Amino acid sequence: MGTWNQLYDPFGSILLSALVASLPVVTMLVALAFLHVRAHLAAIAALAVAFGTAVLVFGMPTGLALRSAGYGIAYGLFPIGWIVLNIIFLYRLTVEHGSFRTLQESIAGITPDRRLQLLLIAFAFGAFFEGAAGFGTPVAVTAAVLIGLGFSPLAASGLSLIANTAPVAYGALGTPVIALAAVTGLDLLDLSAMIGRQLPFFSLIVPFWLIWAFAGFRGMLEIWPAILVTGVSFAVPQFLVSNYHGPWLVDVIAALISMACLVGFLRLWQPARIWTSPSLRGHEEKEIATAQGTAPGGARAALAREAAADPVTASGLPAGGAAAAVAEEPVWKAWLPWLILTVFVFLWGLPAVKTALNGFWNPSVTIDGLHRMIVKVPPVVAAPTPEAAVYAFNILSMTGTGILLSAVLAGFLMGFGPVALLREYGRTIWTVRYSLLTIAAMLGLGYLTRFSGLDASMGLAFAQTGVLYPLFGTLLGWLGVALTGSDTASNVLFGGLQKITAQQIGLSPELMAAANSSGGVMGKMIDAQSIVVASTATNWFGHEGDILRYVFFHSIALAVLVGLLVTLQAYVPPFTSMVVGG
């Protein structure tokens, strides 16, 4: 079988071709958000529609389509599903042991206010995990912690997704920026600097947005000093490190500084009124009903009681899971599992550690019949480029393996024996079985979309917008992450197209390549992979559509704001002086 060149415009109208190419995405969104189809069934349906569209409309050979989907399914299980499985395992161990009661009381010792807890856990703590590991880890960790602290399922899920935005472009020790430089041929430090002249604005905005989404405008205003401290202490280091050092440690440094500044500030300042409701403002009644059947352990009754109370007068924090039955333990022991997790995740993110682990065992499988059999062609790329298809089963260096080892070590230190750990691991696999199936199907969809050229067809339609391209090019990055679940993957998909289009219409290629990454971060909260991770971490299975409906407005609104900033940087002084090389 010879090679196959991707076909981007089978109808002779790029707009019509793009609309047909969007059918799998539309299927997924409609099934989840409006038809209330379970996530794994919606993902399988979207994958089937993508297969039919690729083969019957865009002319992709059936064998290539099957292999592309299989390649994505394998990647969905390892490394993505591997992260989800093992972080939920650690979370379940801490709930079973009872550490969460002490954990939540220690956080309440800093502040009992739910809004401030969100800033600390969802934004700052989550940003650290994004910088250290990325690929679903921050949402899994923060959503699990928030649900254990007694936050309602929708609040824990949706707010973790909203918070996991501004740090995404520099996630996993700068991997998205490194990938963007590789596919565009643009200077790595220039791209790092350009992204660092866009995202700090949103590192200021997102904490305000996060608390507004949770507590309403008035609730946000009541803690604006703490929000400002959190945002500024993250945005300034994000700008400085990205512009004067590079992309590798941007999130790690900014997150650590932000956490330290917020904790220090809260020792001096607390809001006049304490907000203790665990539910989203305006969603209390609905969440009481769902939480009674889904929230883990003893948190159910407490969640219902607190959600029904006035959010600024309710007192006390709910006891999570089995924690109520366990005697009080020292605070450092309650934090120890999460500190161990932090150390392991950070180590596993270091390039030197990854290289060393891969040196022990790093089997790679070339996907016969797919590797270099599909060719990307102009105008998506400058010259015909065969697509590689090599599956690296580098399980030793996968972040999920580091998480598993941290969970086992933490489990032993909490007093679990080998048999108890194995039993709990089996229960965890059973608990997340549908989530793993959903993630596998979604990555199968993403890879089939990429190898068939459906994504490029949609991208070319965006590229026809002329003077409005800075806005729509940014939304292209948003679409890429929404489709693939990864800013890295979106940059690989559309980075070359962004560069070529920018050069054709007289814009800075660095600006538009950076816009792809900066706009992409706002798509992270609506991609099905992230939503499934959040629903799994909060034990809110079957409610992925509820989460999607809640976060969709926030996602598109923030993406448009990024696009407007990029438009100003493209055309309007003094913003044009911010462009690298401008």
Phi, psi and omega per residue, in radians:
M1 nan 2.279 -3.136
G2 -1.439 -3.136 3.135
T3 -1.289 2.792 3.118
W4 -2.160 2.188 3.082
N5 -1.490 2.305 3.125
Q6 -1.081 2.483 3.109
L7 -1.978 2.128 -3.026
Y8 -1.779 -0.341 -3.043
D9 -2.403 1.233 -3.082
P10 -1.171 -0.327 -3.085
F11 -1.724 -0.046 -3.074
G12 1.285 0.162 3.069
S13 -2.428 1.942 -3.034
I14 -1.116 -0.528 3.117
L15 -1.171 -0.821 3.126
L16 -1.132 -0.734 3.123
S17 -1.078 -0.702 3.135
A18 -1.170 -0.666 3.113
L19 -1.093 -0.732 3.105
V20 -1.180 -0.684 3.128
A21 -1.109 -0.419 -3.109
S22 -1.457 -0.060 -3.076
L23 -0.987 -0.744 3.108
P24 -1.058 -0.709 3.136
V25 -1.147 -0.764 3.126
V26 -1.078 -0.722 3.105
T27 -1.007 -0.816 -3.142
M28 -1.076 -0.846 -3.086
L29 -1.128 -0.782 -3.118
V30 -1.147 -0.763 -3.116
A31 -1.088 -0.732 -3.110
L32 -1.322 -0.875 -2.929
A33 -1.468 -0.505 -3.006
F34 -2.060 -0.612 -3.122
L35 -1.616 -0.129 3.099
H36 1.003 0.619 3.076
V37 -1.319 2.478 3.108
R38 -1.049 2.579 -2.947
A39 -1.031 -0.744 -3.090
H40 -1.179 -0.589 3.098
L41 -1.264 -0.662 3.093
A42 -1.113 -0.721 3.134
A43 -1.144 -0.723 3.118
I44 -1.139 -0.714 3.109
A45 -1.098 -0.768 3.120
A46 -1.112 -0.679 3.091
L47 -1.094 -0.710 3.116
A48 -1.125 -0.737 3.112
V49 -1.121 -0.713 3.110
A50 -1.091 -0.712 3.124
F51 -1.081 -0.832 3.134
G52 -1.106 -0.725 -3.139
T53 -1.133 -0.770 -3.115
A54 -1.118 -0.762 -3.045
V55 -1.395 -0.833 -2.991
L56 -1.456 -0.513 -3.072
V57 -1.825 -0.808 -3.047
F58 -1.668 0.061 2.964
G59 1.301 0.359 3.132
M60 -1.285 2.273 3.084
P61 -1.000 2.486 -3.067
T62 -1.023 -0.746 -3.138
G63 -1.071 -0.709 3.109
L64 -1.149 -0.668 3.135
A65 -1.135 -0.753 3.125
L66 -1.112 -0.772 -3.130
R67 -1.173 -0.639 3.121
S68 -1.100 -0.794 3.126
A69 -1.123 -0.722 3.116
G70 -1.108 -0.664 3.088
Y71 -1.058 -0.788 3.127
G72 -1.168 -0.667 3.114
I73 -1.073 -0.753 3.116
A74 -1.076 -0.741 3.124
Y75 -1.178 -0.567 3.107
G76 -1.108 -0.647 3.133
L77 -1.357 -0.737 3.108
F78 -2.354 1.952 0.380
P79 -1.805 -0.155 -2.949
I80 -1.185 -0.968 -3.137
G81 -1.067 -0.541 3.121
W82 -1.087 -0.645 3.074
I83 -1.157 -0.854 -3.076
V84 -1.067 -0.841 -3.113
L85 -0.989 -0.803 -3.007
N86 -1.390 -0.520 3.088
I87 -1.262 -0.611 3.072
I88 -1.197 -0.594 3.062
F89 -1.048 -0.831 3.113
L90 -1.073 -0.791 3.140
Y91 -1.021 -0.790 -3.126
R92 -1.111 -0.621 3.094
L93 -1.108 -0.762 -3.127
T94 -1.185 -0.608 3.079
V95 -1.179 -0.795 3.137
E96 -1.067 -0.696 -3.139
H97 -1.262 -0.545 -3.134
G98 1.758 0.156 -3.086
S99 -1.115 -0.405 -3.024
F100 -1.158 -0.507 3.125
R101 -1.091 -0.819 3.114
T102 -1.188 -0.651 3.122
L103 -1.037 -0.857 -3.102
Q104 -1.165 -0.603 3.117
E105 -1.212 -0.564 3.099
S106 -1.195 -0.665 3.083
I107 -1.189 -0.689 3.076
A108 -1.113 -0.444 3.074
G109 -1.165 -0.520 3.027
I110 -1.342 -0.828 3.077
T111 -2.856 2.350 3.027
P112 -1.455 -0.085 -3.051
D113 -1.350 2.173 -3.103
R114 -1.076 -0.619 -3.116
R115 -1.117 -0.728 3.139
L116 -1.265 -0.589 3.039
Q117 -1.082 -0.666 3.098
L118 -1.086 -0.784 3.113
L119 -1.020 -0.768 -3.073
L120 -1.228 -0.837 -3.031
I121 -1.476 -1.022 -3.002
A122 -1.204 -0.742 -3.067
F123 -1.531 -1.093 -2.991
A124 -1.295 -0.884 -3.141
F125 -1.122 -0.712 3.093
G126 -1.097 -0.660 3.120
A127 -1.103 -0.620 3.098
F128 -1.088 -0.801 3.137
F129 -1.187 -0.558 3.052
E130 -1.116 -0.775 -3.139
G131 -1.189 -0.574 -3.092
A132 -1.460 -0.598 -2.997
A133 -2.350 -0.758 -3.088
G134 1.122 -2.751 3.006
F135 0.892 0.807 3.043
G136 1.634 -0.274 -3.073
T137 -1.063 -0.840 -3.050
P138 -1.099 -0.701 3.129
V139 -1.156 -0.737 3.126
A140 -1.064 -0.783 -3.094
V141 -1.209 -0.916 -3.026
T142 -1.203 -0.669 3.111
A143 -1.128 -0.698 3.111
A144 -1.130 -0.734 3.130
V145 -1.140 -0.764 -3.109
L146 -1.129 -0.730 3.130
I147 -1.167 -0.609 3.082
G148 -1.185 -0.473 3.089
L149 -1.396 -0.090 3.095
G150 1.790 0.057 3.068
F151 -1.111 2.575 3.118
S152 -1.156 2.761 -3.080
P153 -1.017 -0.775 -3.134
L154 -1.158 -0.700 3.120
A155 -1.116 -0.844 -3.114
A156 -1.083 -0.725 -3.112
S157 -1.255 -1.012 -3.034
G158 -1.129 -0.713 -3.090
L159 -1.291 -0.560 3.023
S160 -1.087 -0.660 3.124
L161 -1.206 -0.741 3.125
I162 -1.124 -0.721 -3.112
A163 -1.161 -0.532 -3.086
N164 -1.484 1.106 -3.117
T165 -2.202 -1.249 -3.035
A166 -0.943 -0.555 -3.140
P167 -1.408 -0.202 -2.898
V168 -1.100 -0.618 -3.065
A169 -1.096 -0.435 3.121
Y170 -1.912 0.368 -3.071
G171 -1.142 2.812 3.093
A172 0.880 0.928 3.103
L173 0.952 0.777 3.031
G174 1.437 0.197 -3.064
T175 -0.970 -0.772 -3.134
P176 -1.055 -0.675 -3.133
V177 -1.258 -0.688 3.106
I178 -1.074 -0.750 3.110
A179 -1.137 -0.682 3.128
L180 -1.093 -0.755 3.104
A181 -1.104 -0.665 -3.102
A182 -1.149 -0.740 -3.060
V183 -1.430 -0.393 -3.121
T184 -1.705 -0.377 -3.046
G185 1.327 0.120 3.107
L186 -1.443 2.775 -3.078
D187 -1.153 2.294 -3.089
L188 -1.040 -0.792 -3.085
L189 -1.222 -0.566 3.063
D190 -1.134 -0.754 3.121
L191 -1.147 -0.741 3.093
S192 -1.019 -0.771 -3.133
A193 -1.155 -0.712 -3.102
M194 -1.159 -0.769 3.073
I195 -1.085 -0.640 3.122
G196 -1.264 -0.061 3.016
R197 -1.850 0.102 3.071
Q198 -2.026 -0.924 -3.003
L199 -1.209 -0.536 3.123
P200 -0.982 -0.534 3.055
F201 -1.027 -0.681 -3.083
F202 -1.495 -0.334 2.970
S203 -1.187 -0.428 3.000
L204 -1.393 -0.687 -3.046
I205 -1.326 -0.761 -2.984
V206 -1.027 -0.734 3.091
P207 -1.048 -0.693 3.064
F208 -1.115 -0.775 -3.130
W209 -1.066 -0.738 -3.121
L210 -1.036 -0.837 -3.104
I211 -1.278 -0.611 3.040
W212 -1.053 -0.753 3.140
A213 -1.115 -0.532 -3.104
F214 -1.504 -0.842 -2.919
A215 -2.024 -0.019 -3.093
G216 1.494 2.966 -3.038
F217 -1.121 -0.760 -3.135
R218 -1.135 -0.738 3.107
G219 -1.078 -0.576 3.099
M220 -1.217 -0.779 -3.097
L221 -1.080 -0.518 -3.098
E222 -1.155 -0.373 -3.139
I223 -2.150 0.446 -3.064
W224 -1.010 -0.583 3.122
P225 -1.083 -0.732 3.137
A226 -1.180 -0.669 3.107
I227 -1.100 -0.755 -3.136
L228 -1.095 -0.751 3.098
V229 -1.044 -0.783 -3.140
T230 -1.070 -0.845 -3.090
G231 -1.178 -0.812 -3.122
V232 -1.134 -0.733 -3.102
S233 -1.238 -0.260 3.001
F234 -1.623 -0.765 -3.033
A235 -1.162 -0.746 -3.098
V236 -1.121 -0.873 3.061
P237 -1.092 -0.598 3.108
Q238 -1.057 -0.751 3.100
F239 -1.161 -0.838 -3.042
L240 -1.145 -0.824 -3.096
V241 -1.181 -0.733 -3.116
S242 -1.168 -0.548 -3.086
N243 -1.588 -0.467 -3.021
Y244 -2.105 0.013 3.075
H245 -2.274 -0.915 -3.117
G246 2.460 -3.057 -3.004
P247 -1.480 -0.143 -2.878
W248 -1.206 -0.789 -3.012
L249 -2.018 0.339 -3.054
V250 -1.010 -0.970 -3.058
D251 -1.217 -0.681 -3.102
V252 -1.066 -0.854 -3.121
I253 -1.174 -0.819 -3.112
A254 -1.083 -0.703 -3.117
A255 -1.174 -0.766 3.133
L256 -1.086 -0.746 3.111
I257 -1.133 -0.728 -3.127
S258 -1.113 -0.771 3.115
M259 -1.080 -0.774 -3.124
A260 -1.112 -0.750 -3.130
C261 -1.161 -0.709 -3.131
L262 -1.164 -0.815 3.136
V263 -1.074 -0.747 3.105
G264 -1.096 -0.726 3.141
F265 -1.132 -0.663 -3.102
L266 -1.251 -0.259 3.016
R267 -1.285 -0.327 -3.120
L268 -1.868 -0.341 -3.002
W269 -2.490 2.429 2.988
Q270 -2.425 2.623 -3.120
P271 -1.176 2.742 -3.125
A272 -1.148 -0.613 3.111
R273 -2.093 2.411 -3.078
I274 -1.723 2.227 -3.112
W275 -1.734 2.005 -3.085
T276 -2.064 0.022 3.093
S277 -1.176 2.377 3.130
P278 -1.557 0.021 -3.044
S279 -1.876 2.786 3.059
L280 -1.195 2.457 3.099
R281 -1.053 2.204 3.131
G282 1.604 -0.115 -3.136
H283 -2.036 0.179 -2.949
E284 -1.030 -0.893 -3.021
E285 -1.099 -0.769 -3.137
K286 -1.101 -0.711 -3.068
E287 -1.269 -0.516 3.072
I288 -1.056 -0.791 -3.089
A289 -1.131 -0.758 -3.117
T290 -1.295 -0.647 -3.086
A291 -1.172 -0.539 -3.120
Q292 -1.093 -0.435 3.135
G293 -1.800 -0.098 -3.019
T294 -2.265 -0.462 -3.061
A295 -1.173 2.493 -3.034
P296 -1.223 2.394 2.960
G297 0.942 -2.450 -3.051
G298 -1.234 -0.089 3.135
A299 -1.202 -0.334 -3.060
R300 -1.073 -0.970 -3.092
A301 -1.129 -0.700 -3.138
A302 -1.132 -0.677 3.113
L303 -1.061 -0.797 -3.129
A304 -1.095 -0.769 -3.131
R305 -1.097 -0.793 -3.067
E306 -1.248 -0.669 -3.127
A307 -1.139 -0.531 3.129
A308 -1.342 -0.352 -3.124
A309 -1.407 2.865 3.056
D310 -1.154 2.313 -2.997
P311 -1.157 -0.276 -3.133
V312 -1.899 0.045 3.111
T313 -2.146 -0.267 3.132
A314 -1.082 2.578 -3.099
S315 -2.174 2.722 3.073
G316 1.502 2.813 3.093
L317 -2.092 2.514 -3.086
P318 -1.262 2.603 3.058
A319 -1.469 2.210 -3.069
G320 -1.523 2.240 2.992
G321 0.921 -2.257 -3.084
A322 -1.408 0.027 -3.024
A323 -1.034 -0.585 -3.068
A324 -1.107 -0.424 -3.081
A325 -1.592 0.027 -3.051
V326 -1.924 2.427 -3.138
A327 -1.131 2.720 3.122
E328 -1.013 2.432 3.108
E329 -2.242 2.846 3.133
P330 -1.027 2.565 -3.089
V331 -1.042 -0.705 -3.070
W332 -1.107 -0.511 3.099
K333 -1.242 -0.600 3.104
A334 -1.178 -0.613 3.129
W335 -1.458 -0.300 -3.013
L336 -0.982 -0.804 3.125
P337 -0.992 -0.668 -3.103
W338 -1.361 -0.533 3.030
L339 -1.188 -0.722 3.074
I340 -1.062 -0.771 3.102
L341 -1.021 -0.780 -3.131
T342 -1.042 -0.790 -3.130
V343 -1.102 -0.811 -3.107
F344 -1.137 -0.764 -3.130
V345 -1.102 -0.731 3.135
F346 -1.130 -0.784 3.129
L347 -1.080 -0.754 -3.117
W348 -1.188 -0.310 3.097
G349 -1.499 -0.224 -3.119
L350 -1.284 2.272 3.137
P351 -0.967 -0.656 -3.117
A352 -1.131 -0.698 3.123
V353 -1.183 -0.763 3.114
K354 -1.039 -0.767 3.140
T355 -1.084 -0.765 -3.133
A356 -1.115 -0.771 -3.138
L357 -1.160 -0.699 3.106
N358 -1.153 -0.420 3.094
G359 -1.190 -0.455 3.099
F360 -1.318 -0.828 -3.088
W361 -2.816 2.061 -3.093
N362 -2.603 1.169 -3.115
P363 -1.179 2.336 3.089
S364 -2.109 2.401 -3.114
V365 -2.058 2.049 3.023
T366 -1.344 2.186 -3.095
I367 -1.349 1.658 -3.126
D368 -1.050 2.419 -3.117
G369 1.461 -0.023 3.082
L370 -2.266 -0.684 -3.102
H371 -1.019 2.059 3.098
R372 1.064 0.363 3.108
M373 -1.659 -0.259 3.123
I374 -1.945 2.331 -3.043
V375 -2.070 2.102 2.954
K376 -1.316 2.423 -3.054
V377 -2.234 2.832 3.060
P378 -1.013 2.637 0.122
P379 -1.573 0.122 3.138
V380 -1.208 -0.615 3.074
V381 -2.237 2.830 -3.093
A382 -1.210 -0.614 -3.138
A383 -2.485 2.682 -3.139
P384 -0.889 2.294 -3.038
T385 -2.336 1.985 3.083
P386 -1.177 2.497 -3.137
E387 -1.553 2.203 3.083
A388 -1.346 2.624 3.095
A389 -2.497 1.415 3.138
V390 -2.148 2.068 -3.119
Y391 -1.637 1.966 -3.132
A392 -1.641 1.865 3.124
F393 -1.539 1.084 -3.093
N394 -1.485 1.137 -2.979
I395 -1.145 -0.503 -3.134
L396 -1.140 -0.643 -3.092
S397 -1.666 0.003 3.093
M398 -1.157 2.475 3.136
T399 -1.000 -0.628 3.139
G400 -1.052 -0.553 3.101
T401 -1.197 -0.725 3.055
G402 -1.057 -0.694 3.114
I403 -1.138 -0.730 3.124
L404 -1.069 -0.796 3.137
L405 -1.109 -0.675 3.107
S406 -1.141 -0.656 3.128
A407 -1.161 -0.733 3.132
V408 -1.121 -0.806 3.120
L409 -1.071 -0.810 3.115
A410 -1.087 -0.669 3.128
G411 -1.077 -0.773 3.091
F412 -1.075 -0.746 -3.128
L413 -1.179 -0.460 3.087
M414 -1.456 -0.076 3.067
G415 1.780 0.126 3.092
F416 -1.373 2.420 3.033
G417 -1.565 2.980 -3.123
P418 -0.975 -0.751 -3.117
V419 -1.134 -0.746 3.137
A420 -1.121 -0.682 3.107
L421 -1.125 -0.772 3.125
L422 -1.103 -0.710 3.130
R423 -1.102 -0.776 -3.129
E424 -1.190 -0.581 3.113
Y425 -1.156 -0.723 3.079
G426 -1.061 -0.739 3.096
R427 -1.104 -0.638 3.132
T428 -1.146 -0.751 3.112
I429 -1.022 -0.776 3.135
W430 -1.117 -0.673 -3.119
T431 -1.114 -0.708 -3.018
V432 -1.741 0.240 -3.026
R433 -1.031 -0.764 -3.133
Y434 -1.246 -0.571 3.095
S435 -1.134 -0.739 3.107
L436 -1.116 -0.685 3.098
L437 -1.110 -0.723 3.132
T438 -1.113 -0.808 -3.132
I439 -1.080 -0.736 3.127
A440 -1.084 -0.802 3.134
A441 -1.126 -0.678 -3.139
M442 -1.154 -0.718 3.113
L443 -1.244 -0.558 3.004
G444 -1.052 -0.751 3.074
L445 -1.069 -0.805 -3.112
G446 -1.088 -0.758 -3.133
Y447 -1.219 -0.674 3.099
L448 -1.137 -0.695 3.092
T449 -1.053 -0.728 -3.121
R450 -1.232 -0.845 -3.065
F451 -1.257 -0.450 3.128
S452 -1.449 -0.300 -3.113
G453 1.541 0.121 3.104
L454 -1.062 -0.694 3.133
D455 -1.144 -0.687 3.141
A456 -1.158 -0.604 3.082
S457 -1.068 -0.770 3.083
M458 -1.142 -0.664 3.128
G459 -1.122 -0.696 3.134
L460 -1.149 -0.560 3.073
A461 -1.133 -0.718 3.072
F462 -1.072 -0.620 -3.060
A463 -1.245 -0.148 -3.130
Q464 -1.527 0.159 -2.983
T465 -1.562 0.030 2.997
G466 1.063 -2.158 -3.058
V467 -1.126 -0.364 3.120
L468 -1.515 0.087 -3.049
Y469 -1.041 -0.639 3.092
P470 -0.935 -0.675 3.081
L471 -1.243 -0.884 -3.051
F472 -1.296 -0.497 3.045
G473 -1.146 -0.634 3.056
T474 -1.132 -0.744 3.101
L475 -1.160 -0.438 3.044
L476 -1.118 -0.720 3.056
G477 -1.097 -0.701 3.074
W478 -1.038 -0.787 3.127
L479 -1.102 -0.700 -3.127
G480 -1.053 -0.758 3.133
V481 -1.262 -0.654 3.095
A482 -1.058 -0.593 3.139
L483 -1.361 -0.736 -2.968
T484 -1.770 -0.373 -3.087
G485 1.416 0.176 -3.035
S486 -2.571 2.258 3.041
D487 -1.149 -0.605 3.075
T488 -1.058 -0.861 -3.124
A489 -1.111 -0.698 3.107
S490 -1.088 -0.713 3.105
N491 -1.127 -0.663 3.096
V492 -1.165 -0.702 -3.112
L493 -1.172 -0.860 -2.921
F494 -1.993 -0.052 -3.113
G495 -1.037 -0.809 3.128
G496 -1.109 -0.731 3.109
L497 -1.091 -0.705 3.120
Q498 -1.069 -0.776 -3.136
K499 -1.108 -0.825 -3.096
I500 -1.115 -0.811 -3.120
T501 -1.108 -0.744 3.130
A502 -1.040 -0.769 3.135
Q503 -1.135 -0.623 -3.120
Q504 -1.196 -0.571 -3.080
I505 -1.857 0.173 2.996
G506 1.442 0.432 3.081
L507 -1.778 2.856 3.084
S508 -1.195 2.165 3.086
P509 -1.127 -0.557 3.080
E510 -1.121 -0.695 -3.138
L511 -1.071 -0.854 -3.045
M512 -1.331 -0.558 3.045
A513 -1.130 -0.746 3.090
A514 -1.130 -0.666 3.127
A515 -1.080 -0.583 3.097
N516 -1.058 -0.728 -3.130
S517 -1.322 -0.759 -3.117
S518 -1.175 -0.726 3.080
G519 -1.201 -0.572 -3.113
G520 -1.081 -0.564 -3.067
V521 -1.068 -0.497 -3.119
M522 -1.374 -0.235 3.041
G523 -1.459 -0.172 -3.080
K524 -1.102 -0.568 -3.039
M525 -1.361 -0.210 -3.124
I526 -1.970 -0.032 3.119
D527 -1.266 2.501 -3.017
A528 -1.066 -0.597 3.127
Q529 -1.024 -0.850 -3.124
S530 -1.146 -0.681 -3.138
I531 -1.131 -0.699 3.112
V532 -1.170 -0.692 3.073
V533 -1.022 -0.767 -3.127
A534 -1.152 -0.767 -3.124
S535 -1.164 -0.580 3.108
T536 -1.221 -0.780 -3.103
A537 -1.109 -0.500 -3.114
T538 -1.749 0.080 3.133
N539 1.045 0.574 -3.100
W540 -1.899 0.903 -3.082
F541 -1.079 2.499 3.100
G542 1.489 -0.020 -3.114
H543 -1.973 0.418 -3.124
E544 -1.064 -0.620 3.100
G545 -1.107 -0.658 3.088
D546 -1.097 -0.744 3.129
I547 -1.125 -0.779 -3.136
L548 -1.050 -0.801 -3.140
R549 -1.086 -0.641 -3.122
Y550 -1.193 -0.752 -3.015
V551 -1.548 -0.221 -2.983
F552 -1.077 -0.814 3.136
F553 -1.026 -0.791 -3.118
H554 -1.059 -0.673 -3.113
S555 -1.137 -0.919 -3.075
I556 -1.211 -0.629 3.135
A557 -1.125 -0.807 3.135
L558 -1.169 -0.633 3.107
A559 -1.113 -0.717 3.107
V560 -1.120 -0.690 3.105
L561 -1.086 -0.715 3.061
V562 -1.070 -0.759 3.132
G563 -1.069 -0.667 3.099
L564 -1.155 -0.682 3.076
L565 -1.099 -0.770 3.125
V566 -1.093 -0.662 3.093
T567 -1.092 -0.742 3.072
L568 -1.077 -0.736 3.134
Q569 -1.167 -0.454 -3.139
A570 -1.382 -0.595 -2.925
Y571 -2.218 -0.428 -2.875
V572 -2.003 2.023 3.002
P573 -1.149 2.624 0.002
P574 -1.499 0.078 -3.113
F575 -1.101 -0.514 -3.135
T576 -1.103 -0.437 3.134
S577 -1.249 -0.213 3.122
M578 -1.395 -0.261 -3.075
V579 -1.264 2.294 3.122
V580 -1.060 2.195 -3.120
G581 1.424 -0.061 -3.103
G582 -1.501 nan nan
